[in-house]
Amino acid sequence: MPPSNGMTAAELRASIGLAGIFGLRMLGMFVILPVFAIYAEHIRGGDNLTLVGVALGAYGLTQAILQIPFGWLSDRYGRKPVIYWGLAVFAFGSFVAAAADSIYIIILGRVLQGAGAISAAVIAMLADLTREEHRTKAMAMIGSTIGLTFALSLVASPWLNRVIGVPGIFALTGVLSLLAVGVVYAVIPDVPEQAAPHPAHAAPRFAQVLWDPQLARLNFGILALHAVLMAQFIVVPLALRDTGLAVDHHWQVYLPVMLGSFVLMLPAILIAERRGHVKTVFVGAIGLLLLGQLSMPWLLGGSGQISAFLLIFFTAFNVLEAMLPSLTSRLAPPGAKGTAIGIYSSVQFLGAFIGAASGGFLYQHFGVRGVFVFDALLLAAWLLLALGMQAPGRILTRVYTIPVLDSAQARALMQRLEAQPGVREVQLAAGERTAYLKVDATGFDEQHVLRLIADEI
């Protein structure tokens, strides 16, 4: 019995709810970007741009360190307990940063914020609660939420800074994190038992997942993407101020840029998924990012030129932010989805730390061109790696009703199903009389599978 064409109500609820939680995590990193470098000039230690970069990136450092263990814990002890704990730790760090009177205490608060490393658990849970053929749409919701969070941060941050100041912004993110605990409890469905790996299959070793060639390309990509993002936001707020645009009015640049980038992002995603041009769109988006970085040092003369650069950047950024987690979940070995996404999320936030810290150091010592040479080198390396990637096949989920089976019969059926052409993964929920198959659409013989199941009756 093939699944329905559209997302179910449960899939939509899980996708929207988890995208919102993920957006909150990114809000902790994004919301201070438009104002922090300027705010830091007025606090103890904030005249050192390297320390300003460390403060921006410290969130990403502890995220990077803890994503892998949190992903591992979510595989073994459940997604929701990990998410609850992470949201509470993030809130505590937000309140520490809100009370800070020096750049050093803000760094401590950012470290604690990042210690609530739930992104891997959130993405893994979303993958658990959605079927393969709808995974990209669900991940695109996360990508769009990240973009919307960024847009909201860029537009609202100058206004919030005027009303409650940067300490108030930190406190607000802490309150929102605590409220999100209730959202997870009340809105997000529990992961069904069949989504867990079948006990007959041992999870792949960590090293096998870490050094998988296709996953490694994606991991380097998300590191480069977020390093470039954070490095340029050492430069952009100061560059906009230098054009004569007051901080309170920076939203006049950011708002139309983000709206335009969303409009331009959607056709690219549709072309990638519906027409099967995943690799073409993916590589093209990286090339667009690189083109923007190469032109940026000559586009700092006015807010209009900076707007053009940001439109190029965020169109490509939104496309890649939607595609990267989807590709990672599709290419992850069976039984190691949480581990693979944990590694992915870890290097994502490591990239944020590297980009912010390096951006502050390079801007202080080498100026604007130092930052954008760094960005361009990262993107050129990613482009070369992406040219060698394999375009993923179209993977579908098929659900079948099976007869009542004892353990020996279930193992035998599972082995026969796994041996069929086009079958990528099999999970049996014998108590529910259900078989879940992930299959390659181009090589799968459904009629033969139905006959195998019928033979068990």
C-alpha positions in Angstrom: 0.0 0.0 0.0 1.8 3.1 -1.1 1.6 6.3 1.0 -0.5 9.2 0.2 0.9 11.9 -2.1 0.6 14.8 0.5 2.0 15.3 3.9 -0.3 14.0 6.7 -1.6 16.2 9.5 0.9 14.7 11.9 3.8 15.3 9.5 2.7 18.9 9.0 2.3 19.5 12.8 5.7 17.9 13.5 7.4 19.9 10.6 5.9 23.2 11.6 6.5 22.7 15.4 10.1 21.5 15.0 10.9 24.2 12.5 9.8 26.7 15.1 12.0 25.1 17.7 15.0 25.0 15.3 14.3 28.7 14.5 14.6 29.5 18.2 18.0 27.9 18.3 19.2 30.0 15.4 17.6 33.1 16.9 20.1 32.8 19.7 22.9 33.2 17.2 21.3 35.6 14.7 19.4 38.1 16.8 22.4 40.0 18.1 24.3 40.0 14.8 23.0 43.4 13.5 23.8 45.3 16.7 26.4 43.5 18.7 29.6 44.8 17.1 28.3 48.4 17.6 27.0 47.7 21.1 30.3 46.1 22.2 32.1 49.4 21.6 30.5 50.7 24.8 31.3 47.8 27.2 34.5 46.7 29.0 36.7 44.8 26.5 34.4 45.4 23.6 36.9 47.6 21.7 38.8 44.4 20.8 37.2 43.1 17.6 38.8 39.7 18.0 37.0 39.3 21.4 33.8 40.6 19.7 34.1 37.8 17.1 34.7 35.3 19.9 31.6 36.5 21.7 29.6 36.1 18.5 31.1 32.7 17.8 31.3 31.2 21.3 27.7 30.0 21.0 28.8 27.9 18.0 31.9 26.5 19.7 29.9 24.7 22.5 27.3 23.8 20.0 30.0 22.1 17.9 31.4 20.2 20.8 28.1 18.9 22.1 26.1 18.2 18.9 27.6 14.8 18.4 27.0 13.5 22.0 23.5 15.0 22.0 22.7 13.3 18.7 24.1 10.0 20.1 22.0 10.4 23.3 18.9 11.2 21.2 19.4 7.9 19.3 19.4 5.9 22.6 17.3 7.8 25.1 14.8 9.6 22.9 14.6 12.9 21.1 12.3 14.8 23.5 14.3 14.4 26.8 17.4 15.8 24.9 15.4 18.7 23.6 13.9 19.6 27.0 17.4 19.7 28.6 18.9 21.7 25.8 16.2 24.4 25.9 16.7 24.8 29.7 20.4 25.2 29.4 20.0 27.7 26.5 17.7 29.8 28.7 20.2 29.9 31.6 23.0 31.0 29.3 20.7 33.8 27.9 20.1 35.1 31.4 23.8 35.1 32.1 24.5 37.1 29.0 21.7 39.5 29.9 23.3 40.3 33.2 26.8 40.8 31.8 28.8 44.1 32.1 31.8 43.0 30.1 32.7 41.2 26.9 34.1 38.3 29.0 30.8 37.6 30.8 29.0 37.8 27.5 31.4 35.2 26.1 30.5 33.0 29.1 26.8 33.4 28.5 27.2 32.6 24.8 29.2 29.5 25.8 26.3 28.4 28.0 23.7 29.2 25.4 25.5 26.9 23.0 25.7 24.1 25.5 21.9 23.6 24.8 22.9 21.7 21.7 19.6 20.3 20.5 19.8 20.9 16.7 20.8 17.4 15.9 18.0 15.9 18.0 15.5 18.3 16.4 16.5 17.4 12.8 16.7 13.7 13.6 13.2 13.9 15.2 11.9 15.6 12.1 13.4 12.9 9.9 11.8 10.3 12.2 8.3 11.9 11.9 8.3 12.4 8.1 8.4 10.1 5.2 11.4 10.1 2.8 9.5 11.6 -0.1 8.4 14.5 2.0 11.7 15.0 3.9 12.9 17.8 1.6 9.7 19.7 2.1 10.0 19.3 5.8 13.7 20.3 5.8 12.8 23.2 3.5 10.5 24.4 6.3 13.5 24.4 8.6 15.5 26.2 5.9 12.8 28.7 5.4 12.4 29.1 9.2 16.1 29.9 9.5 15.7 32.4 6.8 12.6 33.9 8.4 14.4 33.9 11.8 17.3 35.7 10.2 15.0 38.2 8.5 13.1 38.8 11.8 16.4 39.2 13.6 17.7 41.7 11.1 14.5 43.7 11.1 13.6 43.5 14.7 17.0 43.6 16.3 17.6 47.4 15.8 14.1 48.1 17.1 14.6 45.8 20.1 18.0 47.4 20.8 16.3 50.8 21.0 13.5 49.6 23.3 15.2 47.0 25.6 18.8 47.1 24.6 21.1 44.1 23.9 20.8 42.8 27.5 17.0 42.8 27.1 17.4 40.9 23.8 19.3 38.2 25.6 16.7 38.0 28.3 13.9 37.7 25.7 15.6 34.8 24.0 15.8 33.0 27.4 12.1 33.5 28.1 11.2 32.2 24.6 13.3 29.1 25.2 11.4 28.3 28.3 8.1 28.7 26.5 9.4 26.4 23.8 9.6 23.6 26.3 5.8 23.7 26.5 5.5 23.7 22.7 7.6 20.6 22.4 5.4 18.8 25.1 2.0 19.9 23.7 2.5 20.1 20.0 5.2 17.7 18.8 4.1 14.1 18.4 6.1 11.3 20.1 8.4 9.4 17.7 6.6 6.1 16.8 8.4 3.0 17.9 8.9 1.8 14.3 11.1 4.8 13.6 13.8 3.4 15.8 16.4 1.1 14.2 15.5 -2.5 14.2 17.4 -4.3 17.0 18.7 -6.9 14.6 20.9 -4.2 13.0 23.9 -2.8 14.8 24.4 0.9 14.2 27.3 1.8 12.0 30.5 2.8 13.8 31.0 6.5 14.4 34.2 6.6 12.3 32.2 5.0 9.4 29.7 7.8 9.5 32.4 10.5 10.1 34.5 9.5 7.1 31.7 8.6 4.6 32.9 10.5 1.5 29.4 11.9 0.5 28.6 12.9 4.1 32.0 14.5 4.5 31.4 16.8 1.5 28.1 17.9 3.0 29.8 18.4 6.4 32.5 20.6 5.0 29.8 22.6 3.1 27.8 23.5 6.2 31.0 24.5 8.0 31.9 26.8 5.1 28.4 28.2 4.8 28.1 29.3 8.4 31.7 30.4 8.7 31.1 32.8 5.8 27.8 34.0 7.3 29.3 34.9 10.7 32.5 36.4 9.2 30.6 38.8 7.0 28.5 40.0 9.9 31.5 41.4 11.5 31.7 43.6 8.4 28.2 44.3 7.2 26.7 46.2 10.2 29.8 48.5 10.4 29.8 49.0 6.6 26.1 50.0 6.7 26.8 52.5 9.5 29.8 53.9 7.6 27.4 54.7 4.7 25.6 57.0 7.0 22.6 54.7 7.7 21.9 54.7 11.5 21.6 51.3 13.2 17.9 51.8 13.9 17.3 52.0 10.1 19.4 49.0 9.0 16.1 47.1 8.7 15.4 49.2 5.6 18.1 47.2 3.9 17.6 43.8 5.5 13.8 43.5 5.0 13.6 43.8 1.2 16.7 41.7 0.8 15.2 38.8 2.8 11.8 39.0 1.1 13.5 39.0 -2.3 15.7 36.0 -1.4 12.7 33.9 -0.3 11.0 34.6 -3.6 14.1 33.7 -5.6 14.8 30.6 -3.4 11.5 28.8 -4.2 12.0 28.1 -7.9 15.4 26.6 -7.3 14.1 24.2 -4.7 11.3 23.1 -7.0 13.7 22.6 -9.9 16.0 20.5 -7.7 13.3 18.2 -6.3 10.6 18.0 -8.9 12.9 17.8 -12.0 15.7 15.9 -10.4 18.4 18.6 -10.8 19.6 18.4 -7.2 23.3 18.5 -8.0 23.0 21.3 -10.6 21.1 23.5 -8.2 23.3 22.7 -5.3 26.6 23.4 -7.2 25.0 26.5 -8.8 24.1 27.9 -5.4 27.7 27.5 -4.1 29.0 29.2 -7.2 26.6 32.1 -6.6 27.9 32.5 -3.1 31.4 32.6 -4.4 30.6 35.2 -7.0 29.0 37.4 -4.3 32.1 37.1 -2.0 34.5 38.0 -4.9 32.5 41.1 -5.7 31.7 42.3 -2.1 34.9 44.3 -1.4 33.9 46.6 -4.3 30.3 47.0 -3.1 30.8 48.8 0.1 30.3 52.3 -1.2 26.6 52.6 -0.4 23.6 50.8 1.0 22.3 50.0 -2.4 25.4 48.0 -3.4 25.4 46.2 0.0 21.8 45.3 -0.6 22.7 43.8 -3.9 25.4 41.7 -2.3 23.1 40.5 0.5 20.3 39.5 -2.0 22.8 37.3 -3.8 24.1 35.8 -0.6 20.8 35.0 1.0 19.2 33.6 -2.1 22.0 31.0 -2.3 22.1 30.6 1.5 18.4 29.8 1.8 18.7 27.2 -1.0 21.7 25.5 0.6 20.3 25.7 4.1 17.2 23.7 2.9 19.1 21.2 0.8 22.0 20.3 3.1 20.1 18.7 6.0 17.8 16.9 3.6 20.8 15.4 1.8 22.4 14.4 5.0 19.4 12.5 6.3 18.9 10.8 3.0 22.6 9.6 2.8 22.9 8.6 6.4 23.4 4.9 7.0 20.4 3.0 8.6 20.5 3.2 12.4 22.8 6.2 12.4 20.6 9.1 11.4 21.0 10.9 14.7 24.8 10.4 14.7 25.1 11.7 11.1 23.0 14.7 11.8 24.9 15.2 15.1 28.2 15.4 13.1 26.5 17.7 10.6 25.2 20.0 13.3 28.5 20.0 15.1 30.5 21.2 12.1 27.8 23.7 11.3 28.3 25.4 14.6 32.1 24.9 14.5 31.9 26.9 11.2 30.0 29.7 13.0 32.7 29.9 15.7 35.6 29.8 13.1 33.9 32.4 10.9 33.1 34.8 13.8 36.4 34.6 15.5 38.4 34.7 12.2 36.3 37.5 10.9 36.9 39.6 13.9 40.7 39.0 13.8 41.0 39.5 10.1 38.9 42.7 10.1 40.9 44.1 12.9 44.3 43.4 11.3 43.7 43.2 7.5 40.4 45.1 6.9 37.5 44.2 4.7 39.5 42.4 2.0 41.0 40.1 4.5 37.6 38.8 5.6 36.3 38.3 2.1 39.5 36.6 0.9 39.0 34.1 3.7 35.3 33.6 2.7 36.2 33.2 -1.0 38.9 30.5 -0.2 36.4 28.5 1.9 33.7 28.6 -0.8 36.2 27.8 -3.6 37.3 24.7 -1.7 33.6 23.7 -1.2 32.8 24.2 -4.9 35.6 21.8 -5.9 34.4 19.2 -3.4 30.7 19.6 -4.5 31.6 19.0 -8.2 32.6 15.4 -7.2 29.4 14.6 -5.3 27.0 12.0 -6.4 23.4 13.1 -7.1 21.2 11.2 -4.7 18.6 8.9 -6.1 14.9 9.4 -5.4 14.1 7.5 -2.2 10.5 6.7 -1.3 8.8 5.1 1.7 6.5 2.2 1.3 4.2 0.8 4.1 2.7 -2.7 3.9 0.4 -4.7 6.2 2.0 -8.1 7.2 0.6 -11.1 8.9 1.2 -12.0 12.6 4.7 -13.4 12.7 6.9 -14.9 15.4 10.5 -13.6 15.8 12.0 -16.2 13.5 9.5 -15.6 10.7 10.0 -11.8 11.1 13.8 -12.1 10.7 13.4 -14.3 7.7 10.9 -11.9 6.0 13.2 -9.0 6.8 16.2 -10.7 5.2 14.2 -11.5 2.0 12.9 -8.0 1.7 16.4 -6.5 2.2 17.7 -8.7 -0.6 15.2 -7.2 -3.1 16.4 -4.8 -5.8 15.9 -1.2 -5.0 15.3 -1.8 -1.2 17.5 0.5 0.9 16.2 -0.2 4.4 13.6 -2.4 6.1 11.9 -1.9 9.4 9.3 -4.4 10.8 6.8 -3.5 13.5 5.6 -7.0 14.0 3.3 -6.1 16.9 1.5 -3.6 14.6 1.6 -6.0 11.6 3.4 -3.3 9.5 6.5 -3.3 7.3 8.3 0.0 6.5 10.5 0.0 3.4 12.8 2.8 2.0 13.2 2.1 -1.7 14.9 3.5 -4.7 12.1 4.5 -7.1 14.1 3.5 -10.2 14.9 -0.1 -9.2 12.1 -1.3 -7.0 9.7 -4.1 -7.9 6.6 -3.6 -5.7 4.7 -6.6 -7.1 7.4 -9.0 -6.1 7.5 -7.5 -2.5 3.7 -8.0 -2.3 4.1 -11.6 -3.3 6.8 -12.2 -0.7 4.5 -10.8 2.0 1.6 -12.9 0.7 3.7 -16.0 1.0 3.8 -15.5 4.8 0.0 -15.6 5.1 
